Amino acid sequence: MANRRGRRKRQRQLQEAGPRVPLKPPSSPPTPKSASDSWWTFWKRIPSWVYALLVAFSIVITLLEGYPWLSVEESTFVDPQNPFSQMFKLKNGGYIPVTNLDAYCNPTFHASGIRPITVRNNTIQFIRFADYLAHDGSVTIPCFKIPNIFKQESPGPIANNSSLTIEITYAFFSLDVSWLRRSQKFKFVSITGADGTQHWIFKS
């Protein structure tokens, strides 16, 4: 009887305690990821179109750096009283050389004197004034010859606010085809200094 009561008591205690949950063995700590694995995971998450965009952007930057880009620098005057006698240096800032350069000089001015003259819409052409202009190379634009061209008119002092437009056309390497030729324009306006000499202001 006592044994039976003891078994019943143990069964009742087990029922009250609930089912036993087996203990899990302690898990091993996670293996830390290396820096290379983290970077590889990061790059794998970037979409493929981002890579394509970066490649296209790099190609565009490379082409722009190589594309010829001409700039003009002011130099000395042949006649300080005549702004059109100033020499301008043309410089190639691109890595691609240019060839067969033409210059179109369009002066607009009024000169007083015994026979006052006004010059307007009179383009003076200097064909092939330079055969070759490499990267970082420079050459003098022949627009400073304008005063000699109008010398026979015997003009007096050049009025203030005269203008000069210089257009340079060129070819890539020796591919001198009309539809492949490119051009750049440079516009200047003159002002008179305190000493009476005139200078150019770059307009556009």
Long-range contacts (C-beta under 8 A, 24 or more apart in sequence): 65-94, 65-95, 66-94, 66-95, 66-96, 67-94, 67-96, 68-92, 68-93, 68-94, 68-96, 68-97, 68-98, 68-170, 68-172, 68-182, 69-93, 69-94, 70-98, 70-168, 70-170, 70-184, 72-141, 72-166, 72-186, 72-202, 73-138, 74-200, 75-140, 77-197, 78-144, 78-147, 79-147, 80-197, 80-198, 81-157, 81-158, 81-196, 81-197, 81-198, 82-147, 82-158, 82-198, 83-158, 83-162, 83-164, 83-190, 83-198, 83-199, 83-200, 84-109, 84-143, 84-144, 84-146, 84-147, 84-158, 84-162, 84-164, 85-144, 85-146, 85-147, 86-144, 86-200, 87-140, 87-141, 87-144, 88-140, 88-141, 88-143, 88-144, 88-166, 88-186, 89-138, 89-139, 89-140, 89-141, 90-130, 90-133, 90-138, 90-139, 90-140, 90-141, 90-168, 91-136, 91-137, 91-138, 92-133, 92-134, 92-135, 92-136, 92-137, 92-138, 93-135, 93-136, 94-135, 95-135, 96-135, 96-172, 96-173, 97-132, 97-133, 97-134, 97-135, 97-137, 97-173, 98-132, 98-133, 98-170, 98-171, 98-172, 99-131, 99-132, 99-133, 99-170, 99-171, 99-172, 99-173, 99-174, 99-176, 100-128, 100-131, 100-170, 100-171, 100-174, 100-176, 101-128, 101-129, 101-130, 101-131, 101-133, 101-139, 101-168, 101-169, 101-170, 102-126, 102-127, 102-128, 102-129, 102-168, 102-169, 102-170, 103-129, 103-141, 103-142, 103-143, 103-166, 103-167, 103-168, 104-166, 104-167, 104-168, 104-169, 105-141, 105-142, 105-143, 105-146, 105-164, 105-165, 105-166, 106-164, 106-165, 106-166, 106-167, 107-143, 107-146, 107-162, 107-163, 107-164, 108-162, 108-163, 108-164, 109-158, 109-159, 109-162, 109-163, 109-190, 110-158, 110-159, 110-162, 111-150, 111-153, 111-155, 111-156, 111-157, 111-158, 111-159, 112-155, 112-156, 112-157, 112-159, 113-154, 113-155, 113-156, 113-157, 114-154, 114-156, 115-153, 115-154, 115-155, 116-155, 116-156, 117-150, 117-153, 117-155, 119-150, 124-149, 133-170, 141-166, 141-168, 158-190, 158-198, 160-190, 160-191, 160-192, 160-198, 161-189, 161-190, 161-191, 162-189, 162-190, 162-198, 163-187, 163-188, 163-189, 163-190, 163-203, 164-188, 164-190, 164-200
